[in-house]
Amino acid sequence: MSLSHIARSIGESATLKLNALFAELKGRGEPVIHLGGGEPKSKCPQSAIDEATKLLTTGEVRYAPASGLKPLKEAVVRYTEQFYGTIAEPKNVIISGGAKQAIMVCLQAILDPGDEVVFPVPYWVSYPEMVTLCGAKPIPVRAKDGGLRPAISEIESAITKKTKAILINSPNNPSGVMYSEEFIAGVVELCESRDLYLLMDDIYHRLIFDDRKPISCYQFSKVALNDSKLVVINGVSKQYAMTGFRIGWAVGNPDLIKAMGNIQGHQTSGTSPVMQQSVRAALDGDQHCVGELCRSLESNRNLIIGLLGEIDGVKLSRPDGTFYCFADFSAFDTDSTALSSFLLKKALVVTVPGVEFGMDGYLRISTCGSPEDIREGIRRMRWALDDDGPGSLQVGNKTLLRDWK
Ligand SMILES: Cc1ncc(COP(=O)(O)O)c(C=O)c1O
């Protein structure tokens, strides 16, 4: 079969593939535990459900404008003022099919083939592929000290004449690291002094722990929003547990937003008006759900830190936010894909290999599951990783056997 060069250069999303594998095993009745997930188990806000139901029962669900409905753009304007202290207007906002599409159409609007996009390692699995889809080149930047936070000087060293944009995700998927104010200030200054786009993927910005406060990149910008190359991406998937609603947005200068809208108009048209109106209701409604989700994630993070701390050889630096703990398992296997498959096969636990995020030897473990699943999943991992452990482990009706050397 003949496929395009682009199609041949893009791999399947590792995380979506693992979700499918999990569903298949679960469907076969296997007592598998998913510690790799990137979506909360909590219910979405009631205000969103009520609004969606109301609109659906009218039976009149039509096309929405390509760049989004005005009431939702206005809600994003209020959100931007509340959480970023910046006054935007609807012309600064595009509503997309998730933060994923907002990032994608933004990249399509700014990149030409051969351009480069710089981002820190570890990175969200989709960044390299999204950049590649635009015919451009991903430039991941690894911290020289081997840690999870490249220095601003390391980001700067990766910039060439071909660099078009820097892409920052803070707090970060997979590491949970929230970059410091100095780092964000540095990257804003770097982009403004070099005339580069800066995409801030803030999808987890309210899901932070230990009494941290979200950082607004705008406070470091010297350029007015309407002339700025700073683009803030956000959405409801994570903070409101609304992954299936597929709504995200970008805030940026009106020319860029217009270009993104044109691309989106030919790609998918506007996202469903039912989903847009229900997201507006969530943004304007009771916000307790965000705090509650955050507290449960923080408590699960603490649980995971404690449990992984009991496995000799695992190194984990304390995540500041997100749904993830990114732990160094290289003492057991430097090949994270092999280790993750081993744990799935022998202990029936799903983890995500660090290599998918640019750091082999690591595994991403999710804080989204129930404390019971986390305890049980890590109990099984501990058993499988301990060469001197018992020859079998009882898991419900099933007996896991130590049938490997
Ligand atoms: C860092 C990051 N950015 C963007 C997204 C996409 O979010 P959405 O569901 O809004 O498309 C995700 C989802 O996993 C993510 O982890």
The ligand as a Tripos MOL2 file, in Angstrom:
@<TRIPOS>MOLECULE
LIG
   16    16     1     0     0
SMALL
NO_CHARGES

@<TRIPOS>ATOM
      1 C1          0.4040   18.0810   27.9730 C.3       1 LIG1
      2 C2         -0.8950   17.8490   27.2940 C.ar      1 LIG1
      3 N1         -1.3270   18.7690   26.4230 N.ar      1 LIG1
      4 C3         -2.4910   18.6190   25.7690 C.ar      1 LIG1
      5 C4         -3.2800   17.4980   25.9770 C.ar      1 LIG1
      6 C5         -4.5440   17.3600   25.1840 C.3       1 LIG1
      7 O1         -5.6820   17.6540   25.9250 O.3       1 LIG1
      8 P1         -7.1210   17.6270   25.2660 P.3       1 LIG1
      9 O2         -7.8440   16.4630   25.8250 O.co2     1 LIG1
     10 O3         -7.7500   18.9440   25.6830 O.co2     1 LIG1
     11 O4         -6.9710   17.5500   23.7930 O.co2     1 LIG1
     12 C6         -2.8650   16.5190   26.8750 C.ar      1 LIG1
     13 C7         -3.6440   15.2830   27.0650 C.2       1 LIG1
     14 O5         -3.1870   14.2780   27.5420 O.2       1 LIG1
     15 C8         -1.6410   16.7110   27.5630 C.ar      1 LIG1
     16 O6         -1.2030   15.8250   28.4610 O.3       1 LIG1
@<TRIPOS>BOND
     1     1     2 1
     2     2     3 ar
     3     2    15 ar
     4     3     4 ar
     5     4     5 ar
     6     5     6 1
     7     5    12 ar
     8     6     7 1
     9     7     8 1
    10     8     9 2
    11     8    10 1
    12     8    11 1
    13    12    13 1
    14    12    15 ar
    15    13    14 2
    16    15    16 1
@<TRIPOS>SUBSTRUCTURE
     1 LIG1         1 GROUP 0 **** ****
